[in-house]
Amino acid sequence: MAQTSLLEYPCDFPIKILGHTQAGFAQAILEIVRRHDPDFDSASIELRASTRRKYLSVTCNVRATSREQLDGLYRELCDHPMVVMVL
């Protein structure tokens, strides 16, 4: 059975990445996102620290062009040692 997508490509797609607050986290995320969306505007990144500042969330609105692109982006983000969770 073929999988159908609920998304119509291309579209803007928000991804939230959670990691421990540490130097270089946001930059590492930006480098990964740019590999999958070369035109990504780094000025659009939203950063939010947890109440006790143990965690940092990075929200990126990427331009999704295909399911394969999003799958690859999620896979690379989830495999990164600084990343705790990707939503």
Backbone as a chain_set.jsonl record, in Angstrom:
{"seq": "MAQTSLLEYPCDFPIKILGHTQAGFAQAILEIVRRHDPDFDSASIELRASTRRKYLSVTCNVRATSREQLDGLYRELCDHPMVVMVL", "coords": {"N": [[0.838, -1.182, 0.0], [0.653, 2.138, -0.919], [2.154, 4.974, 0.613], [0.499, 7.891, 1.539], [0.89, 11.398, 1.683], [0.22, 13.841, 4.169], [0.985, 16.331, 3.763], [1.406, 18.977, 1.404], [3.79, 19.438, -0.958], [5.905, 21.983, -2.307], [6.313, 23.215, 1.099], [6.163, 25.242, 4.094], [7.653, 24.113, 7.044], [7.616, 23.548, 10.429], [10.169, 22.651, 12.724], [11.118, 21.448, 15.836], [13.876, 21.323, 17.886], [15.39, 19.826, 20.594], [17.863, 20.172, 23.05], [20.619, 19.751, 25.389], [21.629, 22.668, 27.12], [24.371, 24.091, 25.78], [27.549, 25.233, 24.581], [27.719, 25.921, 21.135], [25.531, 24.42, 20.31], [23.203, 25.527, 18.947], [24.477, 26.392, 16.605], [25.381, 23.974, 15.527], [22.93, 22.77, 14.929], [21.964, 24.575, 13.02], [23.829, 24.142, 10.928], [23.2, 21.511, 10.168], [20.497, 21.8, 9.374], [20.826, 23.559, 7.211], [22.142, 21.901, 5.396], [20.091, 20.386, 4.433], [18.206, 22.212, 3.668], [19.235, 24.483, 1.833], [18.643, 27.218, 1.46], [17.776, 28.142, 3.868], [16.896, 30.571, 6.253], [18.813, 31.856, 8.67], [18.153, 33.849, 10.442], [15.583, 33.39, 11.128], [15.455, 31.506, 13.108], [14.242, 30.331, 16.216], [15.02, 30.555, 19.573], [14.716, 29.026, 22.749], [15.091, 28.825, 26.15], [14.858, 26.371, 28.751], [13.039, 26.525, 31.876], [14.854, 26.184, 34.021], [17.11, 26.458, 32.616], [18.492, 24.236, 31.73], [17.976, 22.938, 29.38], [17.788, 23.683, 25.857], [15.667, 24.833, 23.355], [15.387, 24.771, 19.869], [13.786, 26.202, 17.272], [13.036, 25.729, 13.937], [11.846, 26.83, 10.871], [11.571, 25.153, 8.123], [11.863, 24.94, 4.531], [10.092, 22.621, 3.167], [10.539, 20.254, 0.675], [10.114, 17.657, -0.058], [9.117, 14.386, 1.096], [11.292, 12.735, 1.472], [13.357, 14.577, 1.873], [12.6, 15.707, 4.388], [12.644, 13.379, 5.968], [15.376, 12.72, 5.854], [16.47, 14.967, 7.105], [15.322, 14.812, 9.705], [16.44, 12.36, 10.478], [19.231, 12.918, 10.504], [19.31, 14.952, 12.443], [18.309, 13.578, 14.72], [20.326, 11.723, 15.08], [22.451, 13.218, 15.944], [24.816, 13.862, 18.498], [24.368, 15.97, 20.339], [21.68, 16.4, 20.416], [18.627, 15.918, 22.052], [15.919, 15.479, 21.593], [13.612, 15.52, 18.821], [11.007, 17.28, 17.431]], "CA": [[0.0, 0.0, 0.0], [1.453, 3.351, -1.034], [1.932, 5.97, 1.652], [0.135, 9.216, 1.068], [1.369, 12.435, 2.587], [-0.742, 14.857, 4.577], [1.569, 17.606, 3.359], [1.569, 19.273, -0.016], [5.122, 20.017, -1.134], [6.707, 22.48, -1.182], [5.595, 23.9, 2.167], [6.96, 25.609, 5.258], [7.45, 23.057, 8.027], [8.354, 23.844, 11.656], [10.825, 21.551, 13.428], [11.661, 21.882, 17.126], [14.986, 20.459, 18.295], [15.699, 20.037, 22.001], [19.163, 19.66, 23.475], [21.16, 20.346, 26.604], [22.226, 23.978, 26.886], [25.832, 23.995, 25.683], [28.143, 26.031, 23.505], [27.754, 25.319, 19.808], [24.334, 23.634, 19.985], [22.411, 26.18, 17.897], [25.278, 26.398, 15.377], [25.357, 22.605, 14.988], [21.604, 22.577, 14.343], [21.925, 25.391, 11.806], [24.61, 23.469, 9.881], [22.418, 20.356, 9.703], [19.322, 22.3, 8.649], [21.27, 24.126, 5.925], [22.48, 20.805, 4.471], [18.84, 19.869, 3.875], [17.478, 23.366, 3.139], [20.326, 25.446, 1.627], [18.17, 28.603, 1.495], [17.232, 28.42, 5.195], [17.262, 31.878, 6.796], [19.197, 31.67, 10.07], [17.501, 34.881, 11.256], [14.249, 32.918, 11.516], [15.573, 30.538, 14.214], [13.737, 30.749, 17.525], [15.683, 29.862, 20.676], [14.022, 29.172, 24.023], [15.71, 28.048, 27.222], [13.924, 25.835, 29.74], [12.948, 27.336, 33.09], [16.109, 26.098, 34.787], [18.185, 26.639, 31.63], [19.222, 22.992, 31.47], [17.727, 22.587, 27.988], [17.553, 24.749, 24.896], [14.934, 24.387, 22.172], [15.663, 25.527, 18.651], [12.716, 25.985, 16.313], [13.409, 26.115, 12.575], [10.816, 26.647, 9.849], [12.272, 24.799, 6.893], [11.072, 24.82, 3.307], [10.068, 21.19, 2.85], [10.289, 20.015, -0.746], [9.738, 16.257, -0.258], [9.142, 13.522, 2.279], [12.671, 12.257, 1.596], [14.134, 15.66, 2.471], [12.262, 15.777, 5.813], [13.145, 12.155, 6.618], [16.823, 12.854, 5.989], [16.729, 16.0, 8.107], [15.006, 14.232, 11.011], [17.423, 11.306, 10.776], [20.51, 13.526, 10.871], [19.136, 15.633, 13.725], [18.166, 12.579, 15.792], [21.607, 11.03, 15.254], [23.475, 14.131, 16.463], [24.998, 13.616, 19.94], [23.896, 17.081, 21.182], [20.218, 16.469, 20.331], [17.886, 15.042, 22.963], [14.614, 15.147, 21.0], [13.192, 16.306, 17.659], [9.539, 17.261, 17.274]], "C": [[0.886, 1.25, 0.0], [1.114, 4.321, 0.089], [1.546, 7.285, 1.003], [0.55, 10.225, 2.124], [0.237, 13.389, 2.927], [-0.265, 16.25, 4.186], [1.553, 17.746, 1.85], [2.889, 20.002, -0.161], [5.132, 20.924, -2.35], [5.821, 23.185, -0.15], [6.577, 24.298, 3.265], [6.616, 24.629, 6.368], [8.275, 23.352, 9.277], [8.93, 22.573, 12.286], [11.404, 22.121, 14.716], [12.685, 20.846, 17.571], [15.357, 20.823, 19.727], [17.045, 19.417, 22.329], [19.573, 20.285, 24.784], [21.779, 21.691, 26.239], [23.745, 23.83, 26.914], [26.315, 24.807, 24.49], [28.114, 25.251, 22.196], [26.508, 24.557, 19.411], [23.55, 24.249, 18.828], [23.167, 26.185, 16.568], [25.28, 25.018, 14.719], [24.022, 22.318, 14.31], [21.499, 23.339, 13.025], [22.677, 24.713, 10.66], [23.852, 22.273, 9.312], [21.238, 20.82, 8.858], [19.724, 22.836, 7.28], [21.695, 23.051, 4.928], [21.223, 20.303, 3.756], [17.962, 20.966, 3.269], [18.493, 24.505, 2.96], [19.907, 26.909, 1.707], [17.61, 28.997, 2.86], [17.782, 29.739, 5.73], [17.549, 31.737, 8.293], [18.563, 32.715, 10.987], [16.124, 34.432, 11.739], [14.283, 31.905, 12.664], [15.008, 31.146, 15.494], [14.412, 29.892, 18.588], [14.88, 30.086, 21.945], [14.681, 28.249, 25.042], [14.618, 27.538, 28.155], [13.987, 26.702, 30.996], [14.252, 27.344, 33.877], [17.345, 26.169, 33.892], [19.044, 25.392, 31.392], [19.114, 22.612, 29.987], [17.506, 23.838, 27.147], [16.755, 24.154, 23.74], [15.224, 25.346, 21.034], [14.542, 25.191, 17.671], [13.135, 26.562, 14.966], [12.224, 25.857, 11.655], [11.53, 26.412, 8.524], [11.311, 24.795, 5.718], [11.161, 23.367, 2.879], [9.697, 21.004, 1.386], [9.876, 18.574, -1.028], [9.768, 15.514, 1.075], [10.57, 13.036, 2.54], [13.557, 13.318, 2.252], [13.872, 15.727, 3.977], [12.771, 14.557, 6.571], [14.644, 12.242, 6.852], [17.202, 13.865, 7.053], [16.463, 15.459, 9.509], [16.041, 13.195, 11.421], [18.747, 11.917, 11.242], [20.416, 14.259, 12.208], [19.085, 14.637, 14.878], [19.477, 11.857, 16.085], [22.692, 11.918, 15.864], [23.596, 13.968, 17.98], [24.516, 14.751, 20.851], [22.379, 17.129, 21.283], [19.58, 15.439, 21.265], [16.594, 14.561, 22.305], [14.326, 16.059, 19.811], [11.685, 16.15, 17.511], [9.155, 17.935, 15.974]], "O": [[1.772, 1.383, 0.844], [-0.046, 4.474, 0.47], [2.177, 7.736, 0.047], [0.555, 9.925, 3.318], [-0.598, 13.707, 2.081], [-1.015, 17.223, 4.268], [1.671, 16.765, 1.116], [3.091, 21.059, 0.437], [4.433, 20.654, -3.327], [4.74, 23.681, -0.467], [7.681, 23.76, 3.352], [5.445, 24.341, 6.612], [9.503, 23.403, 9.204], [8.252, 21.549, 12.367], [12.091, 23.142, 14.701], [12.398, 19.65, 17.626], [15.608, 21.988, 20.034], [17.336, 18.285, 21.94], [18.951, 21.242, 25.244], [22.382, 21.836, 25.176], [24.328, 23.488, 27.943], [25.582, 25.033, 23.527], [28.445, 24.065, 22.159], [26.422, 24.085, 18.278], [23.265, 23.572, 17.841], [22.558, 26.001, 15.514], [25.192, 24.91, 13.496], [23.98, 21.699, 13.246], [21.002, 22.807, 12.032], [22.196, 24.715, 9.527], [23.864, 22.051, 8.101], [21.003, 20.303, 7.765], [19.031, 22.59, 6.293], [21.612, 23.275, 3.721], [21.288, 19.852, 2.612], [17.081, 20.685, 2.456], [18.606, 25.382, 3.817], [20.743, 27.764, 1.998], [17.029, 30.073, 2.998], [18.985, 29.992, 5.666], [16.632, 31.525, 9.087], [18.449, 32.486, 12.191], [15.563, 35.029, 12.658], [13.227, 31.49, 13.142], [15.257, 32.308, 15.815], [14.383, 28.663, 18.519], [14.414, 31.196, 22.202], [14.809, 27.045, 24.818], [13.585, 28.185, 28.331], [14.896, 27.519, 31.147], [14.698, 28.393, 34.342], [18.472, 25.967, 34.346], [20.175, 25.485, 30.915], [20.04, 22.038, 29.415], [17.1, 24.889, 27.643], [17.112, 23.104, 23.207], [15.295, 26.561, 21.215], [14.37, 24.034, 17.288], [13.535, 27.722, 14.865], [11.66, 24.763, 11.669], [12.025, 27.345, 7.891], [10.099, 24.663, 5.889], [12.16, 22.931, 2.308], [8.684, 21.521, 0.914], [9.349, 18.28, -2.102], [10.372, 15.969, 2.046], [11.0, 12.939, 3.689], [14.405, 12.997, 3.086], [14.817, 15.796, 4.763], [13.273, 14.683, 7.688], [15.13, 11.882, 7.924], [18.144, 13.649, 7.815], [17.289, 15.629, 10.405], [16.467, 13.156, 12.575], [19.316, 11.489, 12.247], [21.342, 14.195, 13.016], [19.744, 14.833, 15.899], [19.71, 11.427, 17.215], [23.745, 11.418, 16.259], [22.582, 13.939, 18.677], [24.276, 14.513, 22.035], [21.841, 17.824, 22.145], [19.942, 14.262, 21.267], [16.214, 13.397, 22.435], [14.738, 17.218, 19.79], [11.159, 15.037, 17.471], [7.971, 18.026, 15.651]]}, "num_chains": 1, "name": "protein.A"}
